[in-house]
């Protein structure tokens, strides 16, 4: 990904921008960050009271959730259980 330095602003999206891009509510993004214990949603920066998402983290999160069929996730989960 990237190092721990705060990237330039043009590489970051606000939570409002990401919500609009993905067609989800702000409360959905907030729930992913807080209620899920950080296990759901892309990585984020918190600067003061503002939340930002790096474009690379957004792309990586989306890429990890790319499926070709509705049963693909179940098949992949079952395959991993056999390890």
PESUL-V852475 format. One record per residue. OMEGA is omega in whole degrees, 0 to 359 (NA if undefined). NEAR is the number of other C-alpha atoms within 12 Angstrom. D_LAST is the distance of its C-alpha to the last C-alpha in Angstrom with 2 decimals. Layout:
omega->(OMEGA/OMEGA)
near->(NEAR/NEAR)
d_last->(D_LAST/D_LAST)
//
This chain:
omega->(181/181/185/177/177/182/177/183/182/176/184/171/173/178/178/179/180/178/179/180/183/180/176/180/174/182/176/178/179/178/179/182/190/188/183/182/179/182/180/178/180/175/183/173/172/182/188/178/183/180/179/177/178/184/178/179/177/181/180/179/179/180/180/181/178/180/180/178/183/180/182/181/179/179/180/179/179/179/180/179/182/182/NA)
near->(14/13/9/10/10/17/21/12/16/13/18/27/30/27/35/22/21/30/23/15/18/19/14/18/17/20/16/21/32/26/18/22/24/15/14/14/12/15/15/21/30/30/30/32/25/17/14/7/9/15/25/33/34/32/28/22/25/29/23/18/21/19/13/14/18/13/14/11/11/11/11/14/16/13/15/17/12/12/11/10/9/8/7)
d_last->(26.99/30.26/31.69/32.91/36.41/37.61/37.83/40.99/41.77/41.53/37.75/37.27/37.43/38.70/36.87/39.65/39.15/35.39/36.06/38.62/36.43/33.53/35.87/34.58/36.75/37.22/36.15/32.75/32.17/33.56/31.31/28.21/29.49/30.75/29.44/25.77/25.95/25.42/21.92/23.36/25.63/26.32/27.31/31.03/34.06/36.44/39.90/42.38/41.92/40.64/37.11/36.21/33.20/32.84/32.71/29.79/27.68/28.75/27.82/24.36/23.66/24.97/23.05/19.67/20.85/22.04/21.09/22.84/22.71/22.50/19.48/17.39/15.99/14.99/13.33/11.40/10.44/9.36/7.24/5.49/5.52/3.81/0.00)
//
